[in-house]
Amino acid sequence: MNRMLPAALLCLAALPAPAVLAAPPSDPRWDQLGVEQQQVLAPLAPEWNRYAPDKKQNLLAIVPRLSGLPAEQRQRVQRKLKTWSELSQQQRREIRANWQKLQQLPPAQREQVMRRLRAQTPEASNAQ
């Protein structure tokens, strides 16, 4: 019996690893995503296969957080994701630079700017 154990282990080791143990692809196509991932990232479906692998990984990393949100909040985030994904690289750089400037303001001044931005219509604040 003891002599059979190493042979059995060797046979098991030679078998291919089950799919559940395989690492997920680093550059998954849309059709390779799970149902939950597709539901959360649905607004990005038309462009998904054109995204760079690192962008896909960043987006996939937020799926667990988004899937736990109430539907209304999740839809709001999905709309923002869609808007962000449609921006050019230059527009994104400008937004990031403005965000950095905002973060450097004293808290009271930063809050004042944020209040003004929130008071704008959604169309106007999206144009910023």
N, C-alpha and C positions, 0 to 999 in steps of 0.2 A: 504494500500500500504506500509506504513512504517513497519507494522508487518511482511510483506513478505521479506523485505530486509535482516534481520538477518538469516532467514531460507535459503534464496538463497545463502548468503555468506557461511553459514555452509555447504551447499551442494557442493559449489565450493571448499571449503577447503578439503573436503573429497575425491575429485578426485585426481588421481595420477598426479604427476608433469609431464609436457611434457618432452620428451627426450632432447629437446634443453636446458632445465634448469638443467638437471642432470649433475653432475660433471663428467668430463672425467675420465676414469679408470686410476689409478696410475701406473698400470702395463699392458698397452694395448698390445694385440697381434697384429701382423702385419696386420691381416685382419680387425682390429678395427680402424686403422689409416685412416685419410682422404686421398683423392686423392693427394692433394698437398703434404702432409706429406710423402706419399709413393714415390712420384716422387723425392722429394729432398733427401730422405734417401734411395733411391733404392739400392745403393751399399751395404747397410747393411742388406738388406732383408733376405738373407740366415741365418744370425745369430740372427736376431732381437728377436725372441721369447726366446732365451737363455740369453739375457741380463738381468742384474739386474734392478729392477724398477727405481732406482736412475739414472742409466746410460741412460735408456730410456727417463726419464724426461729431463735430460741434453741435449740429442740429439734433443728432440722435441722443446726445448726452442730456438734452433738456426734456426729452419725451417723458421720463418718469415724473418729473415735476409737473409738467403740463397735464398729464393724464389724471392727476389727482385733484385738479382744480374743478370747481363747479363749471357747468357748461358755458354760462355767460362769460366768465373770466377767460376760459380756454378759447372761446371764439374771439374775444378781444385780442388776446395774445396772438392768435393765428392771423388775424388781420394785420397786426403790426409786423409779424414775421414776413407776411406776403409783401407788405410795403417795403420793408427793409431789403428783402431779396431782390426787389425790382430797382433799387437805387444803383447808380453807377459807383465805381470805386472812388471816384473823386467826391461824389456826394457823401459817401460814407466817411471818407477822411475828414471832410469839413464838419460833419456831425460829431465825430469823435473829438476833433480839435475844440469845437464849441463846448462839448461836455467837459473836457479837461479844464477849460477856462472857467466854466461854471463851478467845478469842484474846488477851484482855487480861491473863490470868493469867500468872504466871511459868511458864517452861517445865516445871519440875519439878511444880508444882501442876497444870498443864494435863494433863500425862501421867498423873498420879494420877487425875484426873477421868475421863480417857479409858479408863484401865484398868478403873475401876469400871463405866463404861458398857458396855464390851465384855464384862464378866463377867455382865451381866444377860442374861436370856433374850431372844430376839428380840422376843417379844411385849411385854416390859417396855420394851425400848429403843425400840421403835416408838411406844410410848405417851408417851415423853418429849418 
